[in-house]
Amino acid sequence: MAYGLERGGVNIEHGQNNRIVHNVFKANKCGEHLWWDPEGDFSQKPWAKANGTASKGNLIGANEFTEDVCALHFRGPSEVTLSQNRLRNVDIPIEQDNEAKVHIIPELAPDNVEAPDYPVLGQTRPVGARAQLRTRQNIIMTQWGPWDHTSPLVRMIQDTGESVQYELRKMPGRPTVTVQGHGIEGQYAEPSRPGEPTTYTVSAMRSGVYPYRMHIKADDFNETFTGTLVSVAWNVTFFKWTEPTDPREHIDTWRRLASGQTAASMQVHRLSFPYGGGGPSGQPLLASVDMTHLGSDYFGMIAHTQLALSAGTWDFSTLSDDGIRVTVDGAPVIDNWTWHGPTRNTGELTLDRDRTVKITVEYFEINGHAVLDLEITPKSSLPSSD
């Protein structure tokens, strides 16, 4: 398991009295990761009131860790007992915060655990039947679950804002692709090597917002896909903030940090940053500028752009963790300037004529999980069929 801070074979947050025994962990970024972090309003939820939020009373014993980057990671105020674990070729045996209490009791023998002995019915042996599909990179998720590697599949694999790219797999014959929409063009590309998927790219021909409709036909496969391209250059600035400049209390002081010593600026074509447990330095769209100094907590972002929009109603949608504020020509469209988990917020903008508007997006992250995504779509998003 290899992404973000929550990267363990076993991950438990605010867990109590767990027994993790007689397991084998191999080649993980982290074998087991237990932690406590500030819970926000989680402590007021019914489950938390009934069970508590402390990370304590956990036992990790008689496990085998082989070729893991980190065997055990304990974070935040927590308490755990270790006994009779075996480590081989592990880079980091234990990573722990100062607040984490680890008790090592070698003589504490965890109870033996026996696997249930279930009778096997029939002759089918599905595990290993398709050996070429082993390992995680062959798990391709769709909105309905994992792809079966036999049915036709069309999925978006890249969205830069000014273009989107789809891959076409297991098509029943050579597909015919048509795309409709003003200000856009499509490009079909054959696979460069046997076994690789065909791709189709829809691109904006100039800056602006362009809905599109893409139709794909191949024998009995007949599907339509819709979307919206937002081709725009965002001027974004990231910066570090501390408690004395908390944006919920000192917004003007916080904004001035965008021109301070920790500020890092660049242009991007899309505001879509699935930080997870990381920060700006881990985002491919931001790789052109070194932002390792910002870390993964207590950072802010201010983004500006000008965008030509036609008359009508426009939908703005954000997914954020934590605070988000979107203004158009200085007027608020979305405002959720709070500490919160991943939350979808929406707003509308109605224009009585075509004009260019100034859009400002402000965002702050406190700690833990983080995400920022902005979408702008016309209320009527499908192009006509003529």
C-alpha positions as CSV (number, residue, x, y, z in Angstrom):
1,M,0.0,0.0,0.0
2,A,1.7,3.1,-1.2
3,Y,-0.1,6.4,-1.0
4,G,-0.4,9.2,1.5
5,L,0.1,9.1,5.2
6,E,-2.6,6.5,5.7
7,R,-0.6,3.8,4.0
8,G,-0.6,0.8,6.3
9,G,-1.6,-2.7,5.7
10,V,-3.7,-2.0,8.8
11,N,-4.9,1.6,9.5
12,I,-6.8,2.4,12.7
13,E,-7.8,5.9,13.8
14,H,-9.2,6.4,17.4
15,G,-9.2,2.7,17.9
16,Q,-9.4,0.9,21.2
17,N,-8.8,-2.7,22.4
18,N,-7.9,-4.1,19.0
19,R,-5.9,-7.4,18.8
20,I,-3.7,-7.5,15.7
21,V,-2.0,-10.8,16.0
22,H,-0.5,-13.6,13.8
23,N,-0.4,-11.7,10.6
24,V,2.2,-11.5,7.8
25,F,3.0,-8.1,6.3
26,K,5.3,-7.9,3.3
27,A,6.5,-5.0,1.1
28,N,4.2,-2.4,2.5
29,K,4.9,1.3,2.8
30,C,3.8,0.7,6.4
31,G,2.8,-2.5,8.1
32,E,0.5,-1.1,10.8
33,H,-0.5,2.5,11.4
34,L,-2.4,3.5,14.6
35,W,-3.1,7.1,15.4
36,W,-5.1,9.7,17.2
37,D,-5.6,13.2,15.8
38,P,-7.9,16.2,16.7
39,E,-11.4,15.0,16.1
40,G,-13.2,18.3,15.4
41,D,-16.9,17.7,15.9
42,F,-16.4,13.9,15.7
43,S,-16.4,13.7,19.5
44,Q,-20.0,15.0,19.5
45,K,-21.3,12.2,17.2
46,P,-23.3,9.3,18.7
47,W,-20.6,6.7,17.9
48,A,-17.9,8.7,19.5
49,K,-20.0,9.4,22.6
50,A,-20.7,5.7,23.0
51,N,-17.2,4.4,22.3
52,G,-14.9,7.3,23.0
53,T,-12.1,8.6,20.7
54,A,-8.9,7.6,22.5
55,S,-6.4,5.4,20.8
56,K,-5.6,2.9,23.6
57,G,-5.6,-0.7,24.8
58,N,-4.3,-2.0,21.5
59,L,-2.1,-5.1,21.2
60,I,0.2,-5.9,18.3
61,G,1.8,-9.3,18.7
62,A,3.3,-12.3,16.9
63,N,3.2,-10.6,13.5
64,E,5.8,-11.0,10.8
65,F,7.1,-7.9,8.9
66,T,9.2,-8.5,5.8
67,E,10.7,-5.9,3.4
68,D,8.3,-3.2,4.7
69,V,9.5,0.4,4.5
70,C,8.1,1.0,8.0
71,A,6.8,-1.8,10.2
72,L,4.9,0.2,12.8
73,H,3.8,3.8,13.0
74,F,2.1,5.4,16.0
75,R,0.9,9.0,15.8
76,G,-0.6,11.4,18.3
77,P,-1.6,10.7,22.0
78,S,-2.0,6.9,22.0
79,E,-1.0,3.8,23.9
80,V,-0.1,0.4,22.4
81,T,1.5,-2.9,23.6
82,L,4.0,-4.9,21.4
83,S,5.0,-8.5,21.9
84,Q,6.9,-11.1,19.9
85,N,6.8,-9.4,16.5
86,R,9.4,-10.5,14.0
87,L,11.1,-8.1,11.5
88,R,13.2,-8.9,8.5
89,N,14.7,-6.4,6.1
90,V,12.6,-3.6,7.4
91,D,13.9,0.0,6.9
92,I,12.2,1.6,9.9
93,P,11.1,-0.8,12.7
94,I,9.0,1.8,14.7
95,E,8.1,5.4,13.9
96,Q,6.3,7.2,16.8
97,D,5.5,10.6,18.0
98,N,6.6,11.8,21.4
99,E,3.0,11.6,22.6
100,A,2.6,7.9,21.7
101,K,3.3,5.4,24.5
102,V,4.7,2.1,23.3
103,H,5.0,-0.8,25.8
104,I,7.2,-3.8,24.7
105,I,6.4,-6.9,26.7
106,P,8.3,-9.9,25.2
107,E,6.9,-12.5,27.6
108,L,3.3,-11.6,26.7
109,A,2.3,-14.4,24.3
110,P,-0.8,-13.5,22.1
111,D,-3.4,-16.2,21.9
112,N,-3.1,-18.6,19.0
113,V,-5.5,-17.9,16.1
114,E,-6.6,-20.7,13.8
115,A,-8.1,-20.0,10.4
116,P,-11.6,-21.4,10.0
117,D,-11.7,-24.7,8.2
118,Y,-14.5,-24.3,5.6
119,P,-15.4,-27.2,3.3
120,V,-14.7,-26.5,-0.4
121,L,-17.6,-27.2,-2.7
122,G,-17.3,-27.7,-6.4
123,Q,-14.2,-27.7,-8.6
124,T,-13.8,-24.0,-9.5
125,R,-10.5,-22.4,-8.5
126,P,-10.9,-18.7,-9.2
127,V,-7.8,-17.6,-7.3
128,G,-4.8,-17.7,-9.7
129,A,-7.0,-18.5,-12.8
130,R,-5.8,-15.3,-14.4
131,A,-2.2,-15.0,-13.3
132,Q,-1.5,-12.1,-15.7
133,L,-3.9,-9.9,-13.6
134,R,-2.0,-10.3,-10.4
135,T,-0.9,-7.2,-8.3
136,R,-2.7,-4.0,-7.5
137,Q,-2.0,-2.1,-10.7
138,N,-4.5,-4.4,-12.5
139,I,-7.3,-3.4,-10.1
140,I,-9.2,-0.8,-12.3
141,M,-12.1,0.8,-10.5
142,T,-15.3,2.0,-12.1
143,Q,-18.5,3.5,-10.6
144,W,-19.9,0.0,-10.3
145,G,-16.8,-1.6,-8.8
146,P,-13.7,-3.3,-10.1
147,W,-13.5,-3.8,-13.9
148,D,-13.6,-7.5,-15.0
149,H,-11.0,-7.1,-17.8
150,T,-13.4,-8.6,-20.3
151,S,-16.2,-6.1,-20.8
152,P,-15.8,-2.9,-22.9
153,L,-14.6,-0.1,-20.7
154,V,-14.4,3.7,-21.3
155,R,-13.0,5.8,-18.5
156,M,-11.4,9.2,-18.1
157,I,-7.8,9.0,-17.1
158,Q,-6.7,12.6,-17.2
159,D,-8.3,16.0,-16.8
160,T,-6.1,19.1,-17.1
161,G,-8.9,21.6,-17.3
162,E,-8.2,22.5,-21.0
163,S,-8.4,18.8,-22.1
164,V,-9.6,15.4,-21.0
165,Q,-8.3,12.1,-22.0
166,Y,-10.3,8.8,-22.1
167,E,-9.0,5.3,-22.5
168,L,-11.0,2.7,-24.4
169,R,-10.4,-0.9,-23.4
170,K,-11.7,-4.2,-24.8
171,M,-13.8,-2.6,-27.5
172,P,-15.6,-5.1,-29.8
173,G,-14.0,-3.9,-33.0
174,R,-12.5,-0.5,-34.0
175,P,-14.6,2.2,-32.3
176,T,-16.1,5.2,-34.1
177,V,-15.9,8.3,-31.8
178,T,-17.7,11.6,-32.5
179,V,-17.6,14.6,-30.3
180,Q,-20.0,17.6,-30.3
181,G,-19.6,21.0,-28.7
182,H,-18.5,24.6,-29.6
183,G,-14.8,25.5,-29.3
184,I,-13.6,21.9,-28.8
185,E,-11.8,19.3,-30.9
186,G,-11.2,15.5,-30.5
187,Q,-8.2,13.4,-31.3
188,Y,-8.1,9.6,-31.6
189,A,-4.9,7.7,-30.9
190,E,-4.1,4.0,-31.5
191,P,-2.2,2.1,-28.8
192,S,1.6,2.4,-29.1
193,R,2.1,-1.2,-28.0
194,P,0.0,-4.4,-28.1
195,G,-2.3,-4.7,-25.1
196,E,-2.4,-1.0,-24.4
197,P,-5.7,0.9,-24.6
198,T,-6.8,3.2,-27.3
199,T,-7.2,6.8,-26.2
200,Y,-9.4,9.7,-27.2
201,T,-8.6,13.3,-26.2
202,V,-11.1,16.2,-26.1
203,S,-9.4,19.6,-26.0
204,A,-10.5,23.2,-25.8
205,M,-9.4,25.3,-28.8
206,R,-9.2,28.5,-26.8
207,S,-9.8,29.7,-23.2
208,G,-13.3,29.5,-21.9
209,V,-15.9,27.0,-20.7
210,Y,-17.1,24.4,-23.2
211,P,-19.6,21.6,-22.6
212,Y,-19.2,18.6,-24.8
213,R,-20.9,15.3,-25.8
214,M,-18.8,12.3,-26.9
215,H,-20.4,9.3,-28.6
216,I,-18.6,6.0,-28.9
217,K,-19.9,3.1,-31.1
218,A,-18.2,-0.3,-31.7
219,D,-20.4,-3.1,-32.9
220,D,-23.0,-3.5,-30.1
221,F,-21.3,-1.1,-27.8
222,N,-23.1,2.3,-28.0
223,E,-22.5,4.8,-25.2
224,T,-22.6,8.6,-24.8
225,F,-20.4,10.6,-22.4
226,T,-20.7,14.3,-21.4
227,G,-18.5,16.8,-19.6
228,T,-17.3,20.3,-19.5
229,L,-13.9,21.7,-20.3
230,V,-12.8,24.8,-18.3
231,S,-9.8,26.2,-20.1
232,V,-8.4,28.9,-17.9
233,A,-5.1,29.9,-16.4
234,W,-5.2,30.3,-12.6
235,N,-2.6,32.4,-10.8
236,V,-2.2,30.5,-7.5
237,T,-0.1,31.3,-4.4
238,F,0.5,28.8,-1.6
239,F,1.9,29.9,1.8
240,K,2.4,28.7,5.4
241,W,0.3,30.1,8.3
242,T,0.4,29.7,12.1
243,E,-2.1,30.2,14.9
244,P,-1.5,34.0,15.2
245,T,-2.6,34.2,11.6
246,D,-5.6,31.8,11.7
247,P,-7.8,32.8,8.7
248,R,-10.9,32.3,10.7
249,E,-9.9,35.0,13.1
250,H,-7.4,37.2,11.2
251,I,-8.4,37.2,7.6
252,D,-6.4,40.3,6.5
253,T,-3.2,39.1,8.2
254,W,-3.7,35.7,6.7
255,R,-4.1,37.2,3.2
256,R,-0.9,39.2,3.5
257,L,1.0,35.9,3.9
258,A,0.4,35.4,0.2
259,S,3.2,38.0,-0.4
260,G,5.4,36.8,2.5
261,Q,8.5,34.8,2.8
262,T,6.8,31.4,2.6
263,A,4.8,32.2,-0.5
264,A,5.2,30.2,-3.7
265,S,3.4,31.2,-6.9
266,M,2.7,29.6,-10.2
267,Q,0.1,29.1,-12.9
268,V,-2.2,26.0,-13.2
269,H,-5.1,25.1,-15.5
270,R,-7.2,23.5,-12.9
271,L,-7.9,23.7,-9.2
272,S,-8.0,20.0,-8.3
273,F,-5.7,18.9,-5.5
274,P,-6.5,15.6,-3.8
275,Y,-3.9,16.1,-1.1
276,G,-4.9,13.2,1.1
277,G,-2.4,13.2,4.0
278,G,0.1,15.3,2.0
279,G,0.5,18.9,0.9
280,P,1.2,21.0,-2.2
281,S,4.6,19.5,-2.9
282,G,3.0,16.1,-3.6
283,Q,0.7,17.4,-6.4
284,P,1.7,16.7,-10.0
285,L,0.0,19.9,-11.2
286,L,2.3,21.9,-8.8
287,A,5.5,20.0,-9.5
288,S,7.1,23.0,-11.3
289,V,7.8,24.8,-8.0
290,D,9.5,23.5,-4.9
291,M,7.0,23.7,-2.0
292,T,8.4,21.1,0.4
293,H,8.7,23.9,3.0
294,L,4.9,24.1,3.2
295,G,4.5,20.7,4.6
296,S,1.1,19.0,4.8
297,D,-0.6,21.0,7.6
298,Y,-1.4,24.7,8.1
299,F,-1.0,26.0,4.6
300,G,-3.2,28.3,2.6
301,M,-3.9,29.1,-1.1
302,I,-5.3,32.1,-2.9
303,A,-6.1,31.8,-6.6
304,H,-7.2,34.4,-9.2
305,T,-8.4,34.2,-12.8
306,Q,-10.5,36.0,-15.3
307,L,-13.0,33.9,-17.3
308,A,-15.3,34.8,-20.2
309,L,-18.8,33.5,-19.4
310,S,-21.9,33.7,-21.5
311,A,-25.3,35.0,-20.3
312,G,-27.2,32.5,-18.2
313,T,-26.8,30.6,-14.9
314,W,-23.5,28.9,-13.9
315,D,-23.1,26.2,-11.3
316,F,-20.0,26.4,-9.0
317,S,-19.2,23.3,-7.0
318,T,-16.3,22.7,-4.5
319,L,-15.0,19.7,-2.6
320,S,-12.9,21.0,0.3
321,D,-11.2,20.0,3.5
322,D,-10.8,22.5,5.2
323,G,-12.0,26.1,4.6
324,I,-13.2,27.3,1.1
325,R,-14.4,30.7,-0.2
326,V,-15.2,31.5,-3.8
327,T,-16.1,35.0,-5.0
328,V,-17.0,36.4,-8.4
329,D,-16.3,40.1,-9.0
330,G,-16.0,40.4,-5.2
331,A,-19.5,38.8,-4.5
332,P,-19.5,35.5,-2.6
333,V,-20.7,32.4,-4.5
334,I,-19.5,29.7,-2.0
335,D,-18.4,30.4,1.6
336,N,-17.6,27.6,4.0
337,W,-14.8,29.2,6.0
338,T,-14.7,26.5,8.7
339,W,-12.7,23.5,9.9
340,H,-14.5,20.5,8.3
341,G,-14.0,17.1,6.7
342,P,-14.4,16.6,2.9
343,T,-17.5,18.6,2.1
344,R,-19.3,19.4,-1.1
345,N,-20.5,23.0,-1.4
346,T,-22.4,24.6,-4.3
347,G,-23.4,28.0,-5.5
348,E,-24.9,29.7,-8.5
349,L,-23.9,32.8,-10.6
350,T,-26.5,34.3,-13.0
351,L,-25.3,36.7,-15.7
352,D,-27.7,38.9,-17.8
353,R,-25.2,39.3,-20.6
354,D,-21.9,37.8,-21.8
355,R,-19.0,39.2,-19.9
356,T,-15.6,38.4,-18.4
357,V,-15.6,37.9,-14.6
358,K,-12.9,37.8,-12.0
359,I,-12.9,34.7,-9.9
360,T,-11.1,34.4,-6.6
361,V,-10.7,31.2,-4.6
362,E,-9.3,31.2,-1.1
363,Y,-8.6,27.9,0.8
364,F,-7.0,26.9,4.1
365,E,-5.9,23.5,5.5
366,I,-5.5,22.9,9.2
367,N,-4.3,19.3,9.6
368,G,-5.1,15.7,8.7
369,H,-6.8,14.9,5.5
370,A,-7.0,17.6,2.8
371,V,-8.6,18.2,-0.5
372,L,-9.6,21.0,-2.9
373,D,-11.5,20.7,-6.1
374,L,-13.5,23.3,-8.0
375,E,-15.9,22.7,-10.9
376,I,-17.7,25.3,-13.0
377,T,-20.4,24.2,-15.4
378,P,-23.3,25.9,-17.2
379,K,-26.8,25.1,-15.9
380,S,-27.6,23.6,-19.2
381,S,-24.4,21.6,-19.9
382,L,-25.2,19.5,-23.0
383,P,-24.5,20.9,-26.5
384,S,-27.2,20.6,-29.1
385,S,-27.1,17.6,-31.4
386,D,-26.9,19.7,-34.6
